[in-house]
């Protein structure tokens, strides 16, 4: 499989809030919230067409609580999936639950067959 470029609409966006622990303090707590979209295009190595080239689109709502210590930020991002779709370029819905197979000679050949939804 090869990968390709996919542009997403809407672009990522979010808001950031930082609250210092005291007046003039360079230490504080922050929270960022956002909406992120990711897209992947999967197509065969050869003979790619509109029926076997798949665009995967995923959206997440992200929350990033963190501490800001003099400009050093430490925290954890939580991404909550909000939507996802897999479609061929032609527009057919497909399932990405397919079959992986690897060559037992370990020459690097890995294949993936996706299943079309009925």
Backbone as a chain_set.jsonl record, in Angstrom:
{"seq": "XXXXXXXXXXXXXXXXXXXXXXXXXXXXXXXXXXXXXXXXXXXXXXXXXXXXXXXXXXXXXXXXXXXXXXXXXXXXXXXXXXXXXXXXXXXXXXXXXXXXXXXXXXXXXXXXXXXXXX", "coords": {"N": [[0.834, -1.178, 0.0], [0.419, 2.251, -0.708], [0.68, 5.605, 0.511], [-1.162, 8.672, 0.394], [-1.806, 12.231, -0.013], [-4.205, 14.028, 1.853], [-6.49, 16.631, 2.178], [-8.128, 18.29, 4.783], [-11.358, 19.484, 5.76], [-13.172, 20.98, 8.271], [-10.223, 23.024, 9.04], [-7.856, 22.386, 11.757], [-8.728, 23.738, 14.937], [-8.891, 25.717, 17.971], [-8.896, 26.652, 21.521], [-7.067, 28.354, 24.053], [-6.307, 28.602, 27.475], [-4.682, 30.155, 30.132], [-3.792, 30.267, 33.519], [-2.1, 32.016, 35.876], [-0.529, 31.122, 39.018], [-0.305, 33.127, 40.856], [-0.133, 36.744, 41.27], [2.14, 38.103, 39.025], [3.472, 35.718, 38.923], [5.402, 33.138, 37.389], [4.526, 30.633, 37.1], [1.92, 28.414, 36.407], [-1.396, 27.121, 35.649], [-2.783, 25.57, 32.797], [-5.195, 25.161, 30.149], [-6.071, 23.655, 27.191], [-8.329, 23.365, 24.509], [-9.589, 21.717, 21.683], [-10.429, 21.046, 18.206], [-9.636, 18.558, 16.016], [-8.709, 17.317, 12.803], [-7.904, 14.494, 10.843], [-6.519, 13.009, 7.976], [-6.043, 10.3, 5.758], [-4.745, 8.738, 2.88], [-5.02, 5.742, 1.207], [-3.657, 3.556, -1.132], [-3.176, 1.041, -3.699], [0.073, -0.315, -4.642], [0.338, -0.528, -7.4], [-1.726, -0.015, -10.31], [-3.673, 1.738, -9.27], [-6.879, 3.154, -8.773], [-10.063, 4.943, -8.913], [-11.753, 3.246, -7.526], [-10.256, 1.597, -5.836], [-8.737, 3.245, -4.264], [-8.591, 4.654, -1.159], [-9.891, 7.066, 1.048], [-9.351, 7.929, 4.32], [-10.896, 9.513, 6.975], [-10.706, 11.164, 10.022], [-11.909, 12.601, 13.049], [-11.264, 14.457, 16.015], [-11.92, 15.514, 19.366], [-9.977, 17.405, 21.379], [-8.422, 17.658, 24.584], [-6.205, 19.394, 26.613], [-4.824, 19.527, 29.484], [-2.421, 21.281, 31.414], [0.705, 22.219, 33.039], [2.459, 25.241, 33.353], [5.642, 26.132, 33.739], [7.562, 28.602, 34.092], [7.687, 28.932, 31.285], [8.262, 26.377, 30.48], [6.411, 23.693, 29.521], [4.356, 21.147, 30.7], [2.261, 18.389, 30.343], [-0.683, 16.442, 29.526], [-2.235, 15.263, 26.621], [-5.553, 14.592, 25.765], [-7.338, 12.82, 23.468], [-10.449, 12.587, 22.086], [-12.344, 10.56, 20.091], [-14.513, 11.806, 17.595], [-15.698, 11.491, 15.112], [-15.589, 9.516, 12.097], [-14.677, 8.283, 8.85], [-14.533, 6.162, 5.992], [-13.954, 6.156, 2.661], [-14.036, 5.431, -0.836], [-12.371, 7.115, -3.57], [-14.267, 7.416, -5.512], [-16.525, 7.588, -3.968], [-17.807, 5.52, -2.641], [-18.702, 3.845, 0.372], [-16.481, 2.134, 2.49], [-15.239, -0.624, 4.453], [-12.619, -0.637, 6.726], [-11.823, -2.809, 8.056], [-10.1, -5.395, 7.38], [-7.987, -7.789, 5.816], [-4.79, -8.558, 6.828], [-1.694, -9.629, 5.53], [1.484, -11.16, 5.654], [4.604, -11.8, 4.092], [6.159, -14.861, 4.652], [8.842, -15.186, 4.259], [9.998, -12.919, 5.074], [10.648, -10.71, 3.427], [9.765, -8.179, 3.354], [7.283, -7.798, 2.149], [4.031, -6.849, 2.569], [0.586, -7.151, 2.589], [-2.682, -5.717, 2.279], [-6.084, -6.137, 2.292], [-9.065, -4.485, 1.792], [-12.507, -4.477, 2.769], [-15.546, -4.0, 1.06], [-18.437, -2.284, 2.169], [-21.692, -3.741, 2.287]], "CA": [[0.0, 0.0, 0.0], [1.041, 3.568, -0.702], [-0.141, 6.636, 1.135], [-1.263, 9.916, -0.356], [-2.137, 13.44, 0.742], [-5.624, 14.361, 1.957], [-6.716, 17.901, 2.864], [-9.34, 18.197, 5.577], [-12.177, 20.657, 6.034], [-12.48, 22.238, 8.547], [-8.882, 22.868, 9.604], [-7.819, 22.304, 13.217], [-8.895, 25.001, 15.654], [-9.044, 25.509, 19.398], [-8.728, 27.78, 22.421], [-6.081, 28.115, 25.104], [-6.472, 29.439, 28.661], [-3.613, 29.964, 31.112], [-4.035, 31.004, 34.756], [-0.943, 31.97, 36.777], [-0.877, 30.811, 40.406], [-0.305, 34.363, 41.642], [0.219, 37.944, 40.512], [3.558, 38.136, 38.682], [4.044, 34.366, 38.961], [5.67, 32.516, 36.088], [4.045, 29.253, 37.21], [0.47, 28.423, 36.325], [-2.124, 25.991, 35.07], [-3.392, 25.903, 31.518], [-6.081, 24.187, 29.518], [-6.338, 23.876, 25.774], [-9.373, 22.512, 23.941], [-9.576, 21.904, 20.24], [-11.029, 20.088, 17.276], [-8.594, 18.192, 15.056], [-9.094, 16.371, 11.759], [-6.782, 13.783, 10.241], [-6.898, 12.29, 6.767], [-5.04, 9.406, 5.181], [-5.15, 8.115, 1.623], [-4.381, 4.445, 1.014], [-3.868, 3.051, -2.488], [-2.254, -0.043, -4.033], [1.349, 0.05, -5.266], [0.145, -0.403, -8.851], [-3.1, -0.052, -10.811], [-4.582, 2.494, -8.4], [-7.971, 3.84, -9.467], [-11.04, 5.545, -8.007], [-12.45, 2.209, -6.763], [-9.41, 0.957, -4.828], [-8.034, 4.269, -3.494], [-9.473, 4.933, -0.03], [-9.613, 8.205, 1.922], [-9.791, 7.756, 5.7], [-11.02, 10.815, 7.637], [-10.997, 11.02, 11.445], [-11.995, 13.853, 13.796], [-11.091, 14.297, 17.454], [-11.997, 16.648, 20.276], [-8.792, 17.28, 22.224], [-8.299, 18.423, 25.824], [-4.806, 19.372, 27.017], [-4.499, 20.198, 30.741], [-0.967, 21.331, 31.558], [1.345, 23.188, 33.916], [3.451, 26.092, 32.716], [6.642, 26.474, 34.746], [8.532, 29.504, 33.484], [7.775, 28.684, 29.847], [8.347, 24.931, 30.262], [5.044, 23.178, 29.615], [4.234, 19.698, 30.85], [0.862, 18.012, 30.45], [-1.117, 15.257, 28.776], [-3.331, 15.531, 25.694], [-6.57, 13.552, 25.648], [-8.064, 12.924, 22.207], [-11.694, 11.826, 22.09], [-12.827, 10.466, 18.708], [-15.868, 12.322, 17.411], [-16.27, 10.94, 13.881], [-14.651, 8.883, 11.181], [-15.277, 7.704, 7.653], [-13.637, 5.595, 4.981], [-14.635, 6.152, 1.361], [-13.2, 5.435, -2.029], [-12.417, 8.401, -4.265], [-15.553, 7.435, -6.222], [-17.559, 7.937, -3.002], [-18.367, 4.339, -1.993], [-18.279, 3.579, 1.742], [-15.774, 0.867, 2.635], [-14.823, -0.992, 5.795], [-11.173, -0.839, 6.788], [-11.544, -4.066, 8.727], [-9.769, -6.284, 6.28], [-7.056, -8.879, 6.077], [-3.368, -8.307, 6.659], [-0.874, -10.824, 5.348], [2.906, -10.846, 5.505], [5.391, -12.868, 3.482], [6.903, -15.582, 5.686], [10.282, -15.096, 3.986], [10.407, -11.636, 5.652], [11.281, -9.84, 2.437], [9.156, -6.86, 3.439], [5.989, -7.717, 1.473], [2.844, -6.877, 3.413], [-0.582, -6.768, 1.8], [-3.896, -5.431, 3.03], [-7.282, -6.121, 1.46], [-10.197, -3.925, 2.52], [-13.808, -5.029, 2.386], [-16.59, -3.014, 0.785], [-19.691, -2.483, 2.893], [-22.753, -4.133, 1.342]], "C": [[0.881, 1.245, 0.0], [0.113, 4.53, 0.025], [-0.121, 7.886, 0.275], [-1.664, 11.061, 0.553], [-3.644, 13.675, 0.704], [-5.733, 15.681, 2.717], [-8.078, 17.856, 3.535], [-10.039, 19.542, 5.7], [-13.092, 20.27, 7.185], [-11.061, 21.984, 9.042], [-8.958, 22.77, 11.13], [-8.024, 23.695, 13.823], [-9.094, 24.706, 17.128], [-8.87, 26.783, 20.185], [-7.763, 27.371, 23.519], [-6.304, 29.111, 26.235], [-5.327, 29.116, 29.615], [-3.905, 30.847, 32.318], [-2.802, 30.894, 35.648], [-1.402, 31.724, 38.215], [-0.89, 32.051, 41.302], [0.071, 35.542, 40.761], [1.725, 37.972, 40.275], [4.229, 36.772, 38.687], [4.296, 33.853, 37.55], [5.314, 31.031, 36.116], [2.522, 29.305, 37.181], [-0.087, 27.152, 35.709], [-2.751, 26.455, 33.762], [-4.296, 24.791, 31.024], [-6.275, 24.602, 28.066], [-7.411, 22.893, 25.338], [-9.399, 22.776, 22.446], [-10.285, 20.799, 19.489], [-9.99, 19.817, 16.197], [-9.137, 17.182, 14.055], [-7.84, 15.774, 11.139], [-7.287, 13.015, 9.028], [-5.74, 11.485, 6.226], [-5.589, 8.841, 3.884], [-4.338, 6.844, 1.448], [-4.703, 3.964, -0.395], [-2.852, 1.953, -2.772], [-0.978, 0.491, -4.683], [1.194, 0.267, -6.768], [-1.345, -0.505, -9.171], [-4.089, 0.625, -9.864], [-5.64, 3.184, -9.253], [-8.966, 4.371, -8.437], [-11.786, 4.52, -7.163], [-11.588, 1.588, -5.674], [-8.502, 1.946, -4.091], [-8.993, 4.776, -2.424], [-8.984, 6.153, 0.745], [-10.204, 7.918, 3.295], [-9.786, 9.127, 6.362], [-11.452, 10.589, 9.086], [-11.001, 12.39, 12.102], [-11.926, 13.561, 15.288], [-11.366, 15.612, 18.167], [-10.877, 16.436, 21.283], [-8.884, 18.182, 23.444], [-6.86, 18.26, 26.305], [-4.611, 20.173, 28.306], [-2.981, 20.161, 30.941], [-0.542, 22.36, 32.601], [2.386, 23.942, 33.111], [4.396, 26.565, 33.815], [7.722, 27.305, 34.058], [8.733, 29.268, 31.997], [7.948, 27.216, 29.497], [6.961, 24.357, 30.513], [5.079, 21.662, 29.716], [2.76, 19.371, 31.082], [0.573, 16.777, 29.62], [-2.29, 15.661, 27.884], [-4.269, 14.33, 25.653], [-7.339, 13.795, 24.358], [-9.273, 12.01, 22.227], [-12.236, 11.765, 20.665], [-14.265, 10.967, 18.599], [-16.512, 11.827, 16.122], [-15.171, 10.311, 13.041], [-15.383, 8.324, 9.976], [-14.184, 7.158, 6.749], [-14.429, 5.472, 3.69], [-13.609, 6.053, 0.248], [-13.275, 6.824, -2.658], [-13.736, 8.541, -5.018], [-16.703, 7.797, -5.285], [-18.194, 6.76, -2.3], [-17.822, 4.202, -0.574], [-17.611, 2.215, 1.792], [-15.464, 0.634, 4.1], [-13.327, -1.223, 5.785], [-10.813, -2.051, 7.629], [-11.325, -5.095, 7.639], [-8.807, -7.351, 6.731], [-5.634, -8.416, 5.818], [-2.679, -9.632, 6.394], [0.559, -10.386, 5.118], [3.613, -12.056, 4.925], [6.229, -13.539, 4.567], [8.404, -15.565, 5.449], [10.848, -13.768, 4.503], [11.15, -10.756, 4.654], [10.615, -8.465, 2.386], [7.812, -6.733, 2.756], [4.852, -7.862, 2.478], [1.683, -6.416, 2.551], [-1.767, -6.544, 2.725], [-5.049, -5.358, 2.052], [-8.421, -5.55, 2.285], [-11.484, -4.479, 1.94], [-14.79, -3.898, 2.14], [-17.818, -3.34, 1.63], [-20.777, -2.854, 1.89], [-23.697, -3.003, 1.027]], "O": [[1.942, 1.28, 0.624], [-1.089, 4.291, 0.136], [0.824, 8.124, -0.477], [-1.841, 10.874, 1.756], [-4.279, 13.539, -0.342], [-5.135, 15.834, 3.782], [-9.064, 17.436, 2.93], [-9.4, 20.594, 5.739], [-13.766, 19.248, 7.059], [-10.727, 20.862, 9.421], [-10.003, 23.039, 11.722], [-7.551, 24.695, 13.284], [-9.427, 23.581, 17.501], [-8.715, 27.863, 19.615], [-7.656, 26.195, 23.868], [-6.47, 30.308, 25.999], [-5.037, 27.949, 29.876], [-4.225, 32.027, 32.17], [-2.484, 29.807, 36.129], [-2.522, 32.075, 38.585], [-1.44, 32.009, 42.403], [0.54, 35.361, 39.637], [2.503, 37.873, 41.225], [5.438, 36.681, 38.476], [3.511, 34.1, 36.634], [5.75, 30.265, 35.256], [1.909, 30.137, 37.849], [0.646, 26.247, 35.309], [-3.193, 27.598, 33.644], [-4.173, 23.636, 31.43], [-6.601, 25.75, 27.765], [-7.404, 21.731, 25.745], [-9.249, 23.913, 21.999], [-10.681, 19.776, 20.048], [-9.519, 20.743, 15.538], [-9.924, 16.302, 14.407], [-6.842, 16.466, 10.938], [-8.372, 12.435, 9.065], [-4.594, 11.935, 6.235], [-6.769, 8.504, 3.8], [-3.11, 6.868, 1.53], [-5.862, 3.961, -0.811], [-1.783, 1.927, -2.161], [-0.953, 1.605, -5.207], [1.842, 1.142, -7.343], [-2.123, -1.027, -8.374], [-5.206, 0.144, -9.677], [-5.341, 3.727, -10.316], [-8.738, 4.261, -7.232], [-12.403, 4.895, -6.166], [-12.123, 1.097, -4.68], [-7.594, 1.53, -3.372], [-10.077, 5.268, -2.737], [-7.799, 6.258, 1.06], [-11.406, 7.69, 3.426], [-8.777, 9.831, 6.316], [-12.443, 9.907, 9.346], [-10.19, 13.249, 11.756], [-12.454, 12.556, 15.765], [-11.082, 16.688, 17.64], [-10.83, 15.41, 21.962], [-9.357, 19.315, 23.362], [-6.35, 17.144, 26.396], [-4.274, 21.356, 28.253], [-2.336, 19.148, 30.675], [-1.311, 23.24, 32.99], [3.102, 23.362, 32.294], [3.997, 27.308, 34.711], [8.681, 26.76, 33.51], [9.852, 29.395, 31.501], [7.798, 26.84, 28.335], [6.404, 24.519, 31.598], [5.738, 20.983, 28.928], [2.096, 19.995, 31.91], [1.483, 16.148, 29.079], [-3.224, 16.321, 28.338], [-3.825, 13.189, 25.522], [-7.927, 14.861, 24.175], [-9.137, 10.795, 22.371], [-12.556, 12.802, 20.085], [-15.125, 10.604, 19.402], [-17.737, 11.747, 16.037], [-13.983, 10.55, 13.256], [-16.55, 7.94, 10.06], [-13.054, 7.645, 6.752], [-15.442, 4.776, 3.63], [-12.477, 6.522, 0.369], [-14.15, 7.618, -2.312], [-14.265, 9.644, -5.151], [-17.746, 8.263, -5.743], [-19.048, 6.96, -1.436], [-16.632, 4.413, -0.337], [-18.11, 1.251, 1.21], [-15.428, 1.574, 4.895], [-12.818, -1.934, 4.919], [-9.637, -2.301, 7.891], [-12.28, -5.601, 7.05], [-8.813, -7.765, 7.89], [-5.311, -7.942, 4.729], [-3.048, -10.651, 6.978], [0.818, -9.371, 4.47], [3.265, -13.197, 5.227], [6.931, -12.861, 5.318], [9.169, -15.898, 6.354], [12.048, -13.521, 4.383], [12.156, -10.133, 4.992], [10.877, -7.679, 1.476], [7.231, -5.648, 2.773], [4.736, -8.885, 3.154], [1.784, -5.402, 1.86], [-1.841, -7.113, 3.814], [-4.998, -4.597, 1.085], [-8.723, -6.066, 3.361], [-11.542, -4.892, 0.782], [-14.86, -2.947, 2.92], [-18.192, -4.502, 1.789], [-20.789, -2.343, 0.77], [-24.636, -3.182, 0.251]]}, "num_chains": 1, "name": "protein.A"}
